[in-house]
Amino acid sequence: MRVEYNFGLNNVATPCFSVEATEGPHKLFQLMTLVHNVLEEKDRVDIIFHSPNQGEIPKKIASFRTILESAPNARSISFEPGESGSLGSSHYAWVSILSSGAGA
């Protein structure tokens, strides 16, 4: 399913994104560029990683963190684990990314 929308970041208190943890690395790179750009304006982004394979989620979170922290001019960021659990055969884990010095 694809949902398209148009609104400014100033209308969202905390931007949230979702990523299927079983997808390839290209999704992590796309998510990283989006999060990196959003952190220019916001001091927090929440991401939910989800997968039918529970063991895949921590690996994807670690890979995502490595990619994000490697960005040139990357802000000082911290990762806060959030709620995790499962719905039927799908597992999930929330992660909050906090940045200091956002422009908003």
DSSP file (Angstrom, degrees, kcal/mol; ACC not computed):
  #  RESIDUE AA STRUCTURE BP1 BP2  ACC     N-H-->O    O-->H-N    N-H-->O    O-->H-N    TCO  KAPPA ALPHA  PHI   PSI    X-CA   Y-CA   Z-CA
    1    1 A M              0   0    0      0, 0.0     2,-0.5     0, 0.0     0, 0.0   0.000 360.0 360.0 360.0 138.7    0.0    0.0    0.0
    2    2 A R        -     0   0    0      2,-0.0     2,-0.5     0, 0.0     0, 0.0  -0.986 360.0-170.9-123.6 130.1    1.2    3.5   -0.8
    3    3 A V        -     0   0    0     -2,-0.5     2,-0.4     2,-0.0     0, 0.0  -0.981   5.1-163.9-120.1 128.0   -0.1    6.6    0.8
    4    4 A E        +     0   0    0     -2,-0.5     2,-0.3     2,-0.0    -2,-0.0  -0.902  16.2 162.7-112.0 142.4    0.8   10.0   -0.5
    5    5 A Y        -     0   0    0     -2,-0.4     2,-0.4     2,-0.1    -2,-0.0  -0.954  25.8-145.0-150.6 165.6    0.3   13.2    1.5
    6    6 A N        +     0   0    0     -2,-0.3     2,-0.3     2,-0.0    -2,-0.0  -0.908  39.5 122.7-142.9 110.6    1.4   16.7    1.6
    7    7 A F        -     0   0    0     -2,-0.4     2,-0.1     5,-0.0    -2,-0.1  -0.967  54.0-100.3-159.1 158.5    2.0   18.8    4.7
    8    8 A G    >   -     0   0    0     -2,-0.3     3,-1.9     1,-0.1     4,-0.1  -0.446  25.5-120.6 -83.5 154.5    4.8   20.7    6.3
    9    9 A L  G >  S+     0   0    0      1,-0.3     3,-1.9     2,-0.2    -1,-0.1   0.778 110.3  70.8 -61.6 -26.0    7.0   19.4    9.1
   10   10 A N  G 3  S+     0   0    0      1,-0.3    -1,-0.3    32,-0.0    -2,-0.0   0.648  93.2  57.7 -67.7 -11.3    5.8   22.4   11.2
   11   11 A N  G <  S+     0   0    0     -3,-1.9     2,-0.5     1,-0.1    -1,-0.3   0.404  97.9  71.3 -93.9   1.0    2.4   20.7   11.4
   12   12 A V    <   -     0   0    0     -3,-1.9    -1,-0.1     1,-0.2    -5,-0.0  -0.972  60.4-163.4-123.9 121.7    3.9   17.6   13.0
   13   13 A A  S    S+     0   0    0     -2,-0.5    31,-0.2     1,-0.3    -1,-0.2   0.956  87.8  10.7 -67.2 -50.0    5.1   17.6   16.6
   14   14 A T  S    S-     0   0    0     28,-0.1    -1,-0.3    29,-0.1    31,-0.1  -0.926  81.3-136.4-133.0 107.7    7.1   14.4   16.2
   15   15 A P        -     0   0    0      0, 0.0    31,-2.7     0, 0.0     2,-0.4  -0.383  22.4-161.1 -63.2 139.1    7.6   12.9   12.8
   16   16 A C  E     -a   46   0A   0     29,-0.2     2,-0.3    -2,-0.1    31,-0.2  -0.961   9.8-177.8-125.0 141.1    7.1    9.1   12.7
   17   17 A F  E     -a   47   0A   0     29,-2.2    31,-2.5    -2,-0.4     2,-0.4  -0.924  12.4-147.3-135.1 160.1    8.3    6.6   10.0
   18   18 A S  E     -a   48   0A   0     -2,-0.3     2,-0.4    29,-0.2    31,-0.2  -0.964  11.4-175.1-128.8 144.0    7.9    2.9    9.5
   19   19 A V  E     -a   49   0A   0     29,-2.2    31,-2.1    -2,-0.4     2,-0.7  -0.990  26.3-130.6-142.0 134.0   10.3    0.4    7.9
   20   20 A E  E >   -a   50   0A   0     -2,-0.4     3,-1.7    29,-0.2    31,-0.2  -0.733  20.2-149.6 -78.7 116.2    9.9   -3.3    7.1
   21   21 A A  T 3  S+     0   0    0     29,-3.1    30,-0.2    -2,-0.7    -1,-0.1   0.663  90.3  62.4 -68.1 -17.1   13.0   -4.9    8.6
   22   22 A T  T 3  S+     0   0    0     28,-0.5    -1,-0.3    38,-0.0    29,-0.1   0.576  82.8 100.8 -85.8  -7.2   13.1   -7.7    6.0
   23   23 A E  S <  S-     0   0    0     -3,-1.7     5,-0.1     1,-0.1    -4,-0.0  -0.302  82.2 -91.9 -72.6 163.3   13.6   -5.2    3.1
   24   24 A G    >>  -     0   0    0      1,-0.1     3,-1.4     3,-0.1     4,-0.7  -0.034  41.4 -90.5 -71.4 175.1   17.0   -4.7    1.7
   25   25 A P  H 3> S+     0   0    0      0, 0.0     4,-2.1     0, 0.0     3,-0.4   0.754 116.0  75.3 -59.1 -26.5   19.6   -2.1    2.6
   26   26 A H  H 3> S+     0   0    0      1,-0.3     4,-2.1     2,-0.2     5,-0.2   0.861  92.8  53.9 -57.9 -34.2   18.3    0.3    0.1
   27   27 A K  H <> S+     0   0    0     -3,-1.4     4,-2.6     2,-0.2    -1,-0.3   0.876 106.3  51.8 -67.3 -36.2   15.3    1.0    2.3
   28   28 A L  H  X S+     0   0    0     -4,-0.7     4,-2.6    -3,-0.4    -2,-0.2   0.895 109.9  48.9 -67.0 -38.6   17.7    1.9    5.2
   29   29 A F  H  X S+     0   0    0     -4,-2.1     4,-2.1     2,-0.2    -2,-0.2   0.899 112.5  48.0 -67.0 -39.9   19.6    4.3    3.1
   30   30 A Q  H  X S+     0   0    0     -4,-2.1     4,-1.9    -5,-0.2    -2,-0.2   0.923 114.0  46.7 -64.6 -43.8   16.4    6.0    1.9
   31   31 A L  H  X S+     0   0    0     -4,-2.6     4,-3.0     1,-0.2     5,-0.3   0.900 109.5  55.1 -64.9 -40.3   15.1    6.2    5.5
   32   32 A M  H  X S+     0   0    0     -4,-2.6     4,-3.1     1,-0.2     5,-0.2   0.924 107.7  48.0 -60.1 -45.3   18.5    7.5    6.7
   33   33 A T  H  X S+     0   0    0     -4,-2.1     4,-2.0     2,-0.2    -1,-0.2   0.904 113.7  48.1 -65.3 -38.3   18.4   10.4    4.2
   34   34 A L  H  X S+     0   0    0     -4,-1.9     4,-2.4     2,-0.2    -2,-0.2   0.953 115.2  43.7 -63.8 -49.6   14.9   11.3    5.2
   35   35 A V  H  X S+     0   0    0     -4,-3.0     4,-2.5     1,-0.2    -2,-0.2   0.910 111.6  54.3 -63.4 -43.1   15.6   11.1    8.9
   36   36 A H  H  < S+     0   0    0     -4,-3.1     4,-0.3    -5,-0.3    -1,-0.2   0.913 112.3  44.2 -57.3 -44.0   18.9   13.1    8.5
   37   37 A N  H >< S+     0   0    0     -4,-2.0     3,-1.2    -5,-0.2     4,-0.4   0.886 112.0  51.7 -69.7 -39.4   17.0   15.9    6.6
   38   38 A V  H >X S+     0   0    0     -4,-2.4     4,-2.6     1,-0.3     3,-1.9   0.875 101.0  62.3 -65.5 -36.3   14.1   15.9    9.1
   39   39 A L  T 3< S+     0   0    0     -4,-2.5    -1,-0.3     1,-0.3    -2,-0.2   0.614  89.7  70.2 -67.6 -10.1   16.6   16.2   12.0
   40   40 A E  T <4 S+     0   0    0     -3,-1.2    63,-2.5    -4,-0.3    -1,-0.3   0.763 116.3  22.5 -70.5 -25.3   17.6   19.6   10.5
   41   41 A E  T <4 S+     0   0    0     -3,-1.9    63,-0.8    -4,-0.4     2,-0.3   0.692 124.8  47.0-112.2 -29.5   14.2   20.9   11.6
   42   42 A K     <  -     0   0    0     -4,-2.6    61,-0.1    61,-0.1    -1,-0.1  -0.833  61.6-145.4-118.7 153.7   13.1   18.7   14.4
   43   43 A D  S    S+     0   0    0     -2,-0.3    56,-2.5     1,-0.1     2,-0.3   0.404  84.4  41.0 -97.7   3.1   14.9   17.4   17.5
   44   44 A R  E     - B   0  98A   0     54,-0.2     2,-0.4   -31,-0.2    54,-0.2  -0.987  53.3-179.8-152.7 140.1   13.1   14.0   17.5
   45   45 A V  E     - B   0  97A   0     52,-1.9    52,-3.2    -2,-0.3     2,-0.4  -0.997  15.6-151.8-135.1 135.0   12.0   11.4   15.0
   46   46 A D  E     -aB  16  96A   0    -31,-2.7   -29,-2.2    -2,-0.4     2,-0.4  -0.908  13.8-173.1-107.9 136.5   10.2    8.1   16.0
   47   47 A I  E     -aB  17  95A   0     48,-2.9    48,-2.6    -2,-0.4     2,-0.6  -0.987  13.3-154.1-129.6 137.1   10.6    5.0   13.8
   48   48 A I  E     -aB  18  94A   0    -31,-2.5   -29,-2.2    -2,-0.4     2,-0.4  -0.958   9.3-161.9-110.2 121.2    8.9    1.7   14.0
   49   49 A F  E     +aB  19  93A   0     44,-2.7    44,-2.2    -2,-0.6     2,-0.3  -0.853  16.7 179.9 -96.3 133.9   10.8   -1.3   12.7
   50   50 A H  E     +aB  20  92A   0    -31,-2.1   -29,-3.1    -2,-0.4   -28,-0.5  -0.982  10.7 150.1-140.4 151.4    8.6   -4.3   11.9
   51   51 A S  E     - B   0  91A   0     40,-2.4    40,-3.3    -2,-0.3     6,-0.1  -0.961  50.6-123.1-169.8 150.9    9.1   -7.8   10.6
   52   52 A P  S    S+     0   0    0      0, 0.0     2,-0.8     0, 0.0    -1,-0.1   0.700 104.9  71.2 -71.6 -18.2    7.7  -11.3   10.8
   53   53 A N    >>  -     0   0    0      1,-0.2     3,-1.5    38,-0.1     4,-0.7  -0.853  69.3-166.3-102.1 101.4   11.3  -12.3   11.8
   54   54 A Q  T >4 S+     0   0    0     -2,-0.8     3,-0.7     1,-0.3    -1,-0.2   0.831  85.7  58.2 -57.2 -36.1   11.8  -11.0   15.3
   55   55 A G  T 3> S+     0   0    0      1,-0.2     4,-0.7     2,-0.2    -1,-0.3   0.690  97.0  62.8 -70.0 -18.1   15.6  -11.5   15.1
   56   56 A E  H <> S+     0   0    0     -3,-1.5     4,-2.2     1,-0.2    -1,-0.2   0.799  88.8  70.2 -75.9 -29.3   15.9   -9.3   12.1
   57   57 A I  H <X S+     0   0    0     -3,-0.7     4,-2.4    -4,-0.7     5,-0.2   0.926  97.1  46.2 -61.3 -51.6   14.7   -6.1   13.9
   58   58 A P  H  > S+     0   0    0      0, 0.0     4,-2.2     0, 0.0    -1,-0.2   0.869 112.6  53.1 -60.8 -33.9   17.7   -5.5   16.2
   59   59 A K  H  X S+     0   0    0     -4,-0.7     4,-2.4     2,-0.2    -2,-0.2   0.921 110.5  46.1 -64.9 -43.7   20.1   -6.1   13.2
   60   60 A K  H  X S+     0   0    0     -4,-2.2     4,-2.8     2,-0.2    -1,-0.2   0.883 111.5  51.7 -68.0 -38.1   18.3   -3.5   11.1
   61   61 A I  H  X S+     0   0    0     -4,-2.4     4,-2.4    -5,-0.2    -1,-0.2   0.927 111.5  47.3 -63.1 -43.6   18.2   -1.0   13.9
   62   62 A A  H  X S+     0   0    0     -4,-2.2     4,-2.2    -5,-0.2    -2,-0.2   0.908 113.4  47.9 -64.4 -41.8   21.9   -1.4   14.4
   63   63 A S  H  X S+     0   0    0     -4,-2.4     4,-2.3     2,-0.2    -2,-0.2   0.915 111.4  50.8 -64.4 -42.4   22.6   -1.1   10.7
   64   64 A F  H  X S+     0   0    0     -4,-2.8     4,-2.8     1,-0.2    -2,-0.2   0.914 109.8  50.2 -60.9 -43.4   20.4    2.0   10.5
   65   65 A R  H  X S+     0   0    0     -4,-2.4     4,-2.7     1,-0.2    -1,-0.2   0.914 109.4  51.2 -62.3 -43.1   22.3    3.6   13.4
   66   66 A T  H  X S+     0   0    0     -4,-2.2     4,-1.0     1,-0.2    -1,-0.2   0.924 112.7  45.8 -59.8 -45.1   25.6    2.9   11.8
   67   67 A I  H >< S+     0   0    0     -4,-2.3     3,-0.5     2,-0.2     4,-0.4   0.937 114.2  47.7 -64.3 -46.7   24.5    4.5    8.5
   68   68 A L  H >< S+     0   0    0     -4,-2.8     3,-1.2     1,-0.2    -2,-0.2   0.906 111.7  49.3 -62.9 -42.8   23.0    7.5   10.3
   69   69 A E  H 3< S+     0   0    0     -4,-2.7    -1,-0.2     1,-0.2    -2,-0.2   0.683 104.3  61.1 -72.0 -16.5   26.0    8.2   12.4
   70   70 A S  T << S+     0   0    0     -4,-1.0    -1,-0.2    -3,-0.5    -2,-0.2   0.555  77.3 117.8 -85.7  -6.9   28.3    7.9    9.4
   71   71 A A  S X  S-     0   0    0     -3,-1.2     3,-1.5    -4,-0.4     2,-0.1  -0.318  73.9-110.2 -63.8 137.6   26.7   10.9    7.7
   72   72 A P  T 3  S+     0   0    0      0, 0.0     3,-0.1     0, 0.0    -1,-0.1  -0.421 105.0  14.5 -63.7 144.6   28.9   13.9    7.1
   73   73 A N  T 3  S+     0   0    0      1,-0.2     2,-0.1    -2,-0.1    -2,-0.1   0.756  91.1 172.7  60.4  25.6   27.9   16.8    9.2
   74   74 A A    <   -     0   0    0     -3,-1.5    -1,-0.2    -5,-0.2    -5,-0.1  -0.417  29.2-124.2 -66.1 137.6   25.8   14.5   11.3
   75   75 A R        -     0   0    0      1,-0.1     2,-0.6    -3,-0.1    26,-0.1  -0.294  36.3 -86.1 -72.0 163.7   24.4   16.1   14.4
   76   76 A S        +     0   0    0     24,-0.3    24,-1.5    -2,-0.0     2,-0.3  -0.653  63.5 178.6 -71.1 118.8   25.0   14.6   17.9
   77   77 A I  E     -C   99   0A   0     -2,-0.6     2,-0.3    22,-0.2    22,-0.2  -0.854  22.0-160.5-125.7 158.2   22.2   12.0   18.2
   78   78 A S  E     -C   98   0A   0     20,-2.2    20,-2.9    -2,-0.3     2,-0.5  -0.986  13.8-138.4-135.1 149.9   21.1    9.5   20.6
   79   79 A F  E     -C   97   0A   0     -2,-0.3    18,-0.2    18,-0.2    16,-0.0  -0.907  14.0-168.6-107.8 131.6   18.8    6.4   20.2
   80   80 A E  E     -C   96   0A   0     16,-2.9    16,-2.8    -2,-0.5     2,-0.1  -0.974  19.1-134.5-119.3 117.8   16.2    5.6   22.7
   81   81 A P  E     -C   95   0A   0      0, 0.0    14,-0.2     0, 0.0     2,-0.1  -0.431  28.6-174.2 -66.7 145.0   14.5    2.2   22.5
   82   82 A G  E     -     0   0A   0     12,-2.9    13,-0.0     1,-0.3     0, 0.0  -0.271  38.7 -31.0-118.0-154.2   10.7    2.3   22.9
   83   83 A E  E     -     0   0A   0     -2,-0.1    11,-2.8    10,-0.1     2,-0.3  -0.285  56.8-177.2 -64.1 148.5    8.0   -0.2   23.1
   84   84 A S  E     +C   93   0A   0      9,-0.2     2,-0.3    -3,-0.1     9,-0.2  -0.967  19.8 115.0-142.3 159.8    8.3   -3.5   21.3
   85   85 A G  E     -C   92   0A   0      7,-2.0     7,-2.5    -2,-0.3     2,-0.3  -0.957  48.6 -85.9 172.9-155.9    6.0   -6.5   20.9
   86   86 A S  E     -C   91   0A   0     -2,-0.3     2,-0.4     5,-0.3     5,-0.2  -0.992   8.5-158.0-146.9 153.3    4.0   -8.5   18.4
   87   87 A L  E >  S-C   90   0A   0      3,-3.1     3,-2.0    -2,-0.3     2,-0.3  -0.932  75.4 -53.2-128.2 104.6    0.7   -8.5   16.6
   88   88 A G  T 3  S-     0   0    0     -2,-0.4     0, 0.0     1,-0.3     0, 0.0  -0.488 124.2 -15.5  62.3-122.7    0.0  -12.0   15.4
   89   89 A S  T 3  S+     0   0    0     -2,-0.3     2,-0.5    -3,-0.1    -1,-0.3   0.307 119.9  91.9 -96.3   9.0    3.0  -13.1   13.4
   90   90 A S  E <   - C   0  87A   0     -3,-2.0    -3,-3.1   -37,-0.0     2,-0.3  -0.910  58.4-161.7-109.2 129.2    4.4   -9.5   13.0
   91   91 A H  E     -BC  51  86A   0    -40,-3.3   -40,-2.4    -2,-0.5     2,-0.3  -0.734  10.3-175.0-105.1 154.6    7.0   -8.2   15.5
   92   92 A Y  E     -BC  50  85A   0     -7,-2.5    -7,-2.0    -2,-0.3     2,-0.3  -0.977  15.5-169.1-147.7 159.2    7.8   -4.5   16.0
   93   93 A A  E     -BC  49  84A   0    -44,-2.2   -44,-2.7    -2,-0.3     2,-0.3  -0.941  16.3-142.9-150.6 129.4   10.1   -2.2   17.9
   94   94 A W  E     -B   48   0A   0    -11,-2.8   -12,-2.9    -2,-0.3     2,-0.4  -0.685  16.1-172.8 -89.0 144.6   10.0    1.6   18.3
   95   95 A V  E     -BC  47  81A   0    -48,-2.6   -48,-2.9    -2,-0.3     2,-0.5  -0.996  10.4-153.5-136.0 131.7   13.1    3.7   18.3
   96   96 A S  E     -BC  46  80A   0    -16,-2.8   -16,-2.9    -2,-0.4     2,-0.6  -0.909   6.8-155.9-103.8 134.1   13.3    7.4   19.0
   97   97 A I  E     -BC  45  79A   0    -52,-3.2   -52,-1.9    -2,-0.5     2,-0.4  -0.948  11.7-164.9-110.7 120.7   16.2    9.4   17.6
   98   98 A L  E     -BC  44  78A   0    -20,-2.9   -20,-2.2    -2,-0.6     2,-0.4  -0.876   5.5-173.2-111.2 137.1   17.0   12.5   19.5
   99   99 A S  E     - C   0  77A   0    -56,-2.5     2,-0.4    -2,-0.4     3,-0.4  -0.951  16.1-139.3-128.3 146.1   19.1   15.3   18.1
  100  100 A S  S    S+     0   0    0    -24,-1.5   -24,-0.3    -2,-0.4   -56,-0.0  -0.853  81.8  27.2-102.0 143.3   20.5   18.4   19.7
  101  101 A G  S    S+     0   0    0     -2,-0.4    -1,-0.2     1,-0.2   -58,-0.0   0.738  71.3 167.3  87.3  24.2   20.5   21.7   17.8
  102  102 A A        -     0   0    0     -3,-0.4   -61,-0.2     1,-0.1    -1,-0.2  -0.335  41.7-123.2 -67.8 156.3   17.6   21.3   15.3
  103  103 A G              0   0    0    -63,-2.5   -62,-0.2     1,-0.2   -61,-0.1   0.613 360.0 360.0 -77.5 -13.7   16.6   24.4   13.5
  104  104 A A              0   0    0    -63,-0.8    -1,-0.2   -64,-0.1   -63,-0.1   0.471 360.0 360.0 -87.3 360.0   12.9   24.4   14.7
